């Protein structure tokens, strides 16, 4: 027997069931018909469903970002100025670097909107806050920078779908041409946040201040 199957354009090819006579063949035909209807229904249902956003793949990133914000929120100017040495970036510059990198990659390289809602309206600016060590940023400025750039990440996680992740984008640095995807940039930013959060956490702990734990779960 040859069973019907849906075509690529959504139409259905006529079923051709070759059977003999008698109750057994009628039962077979009924079984085939019921199975075909169920398969077609499942196929059409899957075709009509909207793709899910990718947040489920990066759900814990929201917690990681909030822990960084909480880690710097109440620090004094002297605490934010702590660094690993004279040639090392202070805490405030590390946090600012995390925030500025988000607008560069998401708004600059990928063309996402939202840079104007952050302290970094020009994502391709050559100089970030962390590059001007003569103008230390306060805890309140860092919170605003981290939360507004975090909102851009949230919108991407809530609107991007899996089929968008492998789209390629070009980035040029001088004569060097690089190709990135949304997936590679999301992973870059997530690991970038984690790396510098670890640096800040070590500086805090070494100076007797509460460290940043990105992974600990709340207890009930």
N, C-alpha and C positions, 0 to 999 in steps of 0.2 A: 504494500500500500504506500501511497505517497501522501504525506501530511501537508497541510497548509502551513505557511510561515509568513510573518510580516515582512514586507520589503523595506528597503532603506528609507523610502519616502513616506512610510507610514501606511501604505495601502496593503491590502491583504490578497494573496494569491488564492484562487479557488481551490478548495481541498478536493482531492480525488481519492476516494477510498474504494479499493477494489475488494469486494467480498462476495462470498457465495450466498446461498440461501439458508434459512433455518435459524433457530433461536440463538445459536452460538455466534453466528455472524452478526445478528442484530445487536447482541450484547457487546460484541467487539466494536461495532460502529458507534454505539452509544458511549462506550468508554473513551474511544478516540475523540469523539466530539466534545465530551466534557473536559478531557485533558487539554485539547486545543484551545477551548474557550478560556480556561484558567491561565494557560501560557500567554495567550494574547492579552488578557486583562493585566497580567503582571508586567508585560512588556510596555503596554501603553501607559500604565501607571508610572513606571520608571522614567519614561520619556517626558512625562508631564511635570515631574517634580523639579523644583528649582534647586540648583546646586547649593550646598550648605557653605556658609563662610568658614574660613580656616581657623577661627579662634580656638576651636576644640584641639587643634594641634599645638597651640602655643599658649594654652590657658594659664599656665603658671607664671608666664612672663609678667602679668599684671601684679602678682605678688612680689616678684623680684624688684620691679620698679618702685613699688610702694615702700619696700624696705630701704631702698636707697634714699628716697625722700625722707622717711622717718629718721634715717641715720644722720642726716645733716640739718634737719629742721630746727633743732634747738641748740646748735653749736654757736659758741661765741666767736667773735672775730679772731681771737688768739687761737682757739681750737681749730678753726677753719684754716689757719695759717700753718698748721703742723705739716711737716714734710719729712721725707726720709733723708734729707741732706740738702746742702746748699744748691746742688744742681738738680734737685728733684722737685717735681710739681707739688704744691700744697694741696690739701684736701679740697679747697674750694675750686681750684683749677681742674682737678680730676673730675669733679661732679659737673662742672660747666662743660668740660670736654665731652662727657656722655650726652648732655642735652644738645649741644651744637652738632654733634655727629649725626643725630637723628634727622635734623632738617636737611643737612647736606645730602644724605643718601636718599631719604624718602621724597623730599620736595625738590632737591636739585637733580639728582641722577634719575629718579623715577618719575618726576614731574607731578607728584601728589600735591594737592592744595593744602594750605594751613600754615605756611611759614609766617604769614603776616600776623597770625595770632600768637606768635612766640617772640621772644626777645631777639630772634635771628631772622629778620624778614628777608635778608639776602642770603640764601643757602650757599651760594658760591663765593661768599666773602672770603678773602684770603686770610683775614685775621679773626680769630674767635676770642671769646672772653679770656680763655686760658693763655692766650698769647700776650696779653697785657698784664703782666704781674704787678705793675705799678698801680693797678686799679682793682684791688681785691673786691670780690663780690660777697654780699651778705647772705646769711641763711635764707632770708625771705626772698631775695633775688633768685637764689638757686632753686628754691621750692617752685617758684613761678616757672622758671625755665624747664625744670624737669616735668612738671605737671602739664604744661601746655604742649611740650613736645611729646609727652606720653599720650596725650589725647590724639595726636596724629597717628601714633602706632595703633591705638584702640580702633580708630576709624578704619584703618587698613585691615585689621583682623576681623572686623565686622562686615566688611564689604568685599574683600577679595575672596575668590573661590579657588579651589584646587587647580582648575584648568588655567588659571592666570599665573601660577607660580613659576612656570618655566619660560614665560615670555622674556625675550632677550632685550637688554638695553645697552647702549654704547656709552662708555665713559672714556674721555681722552685726557691724558696727562702729558702735555707737551706733544711729542711725536708718538707716544705710546697709546695704542688703542686697546681698551679692555672691554670685555663682554660680561655683563652681570645679568642675573635673573632676580625676580622678586624673592624667590626662595633663598638664594645665596645672600642677598642683602638682609633679609630678616634674620638669618642665622648669624651673619656678621654683627648686626646690631645687638642681638641677644647676648652673644658671647662677649661683645665689647662692653656692654653694661656689667656683665658678671665679672669680667677681668678687673675693671677699674673699681667696682664695688669691693672686690677683694683687697685691692691696694688701700682703699680708704679704711676698710675694716681693720687691716693690720696696723695702720697708723693710729687709729682710735684705741685699739687694744694695747698697743705698746705704750700708750700714754694714760692708761688707766681709765679709759672711757668705754662705754658699751660698744661692743663690736656689732657688725651687721651680719645677721644670719638670713640669707636669702631663702633657705629651704624649710626652716622650722614651721610646723603647722600649729595653728591656734588650738587650744584645748577647750573642751566644753565640760 
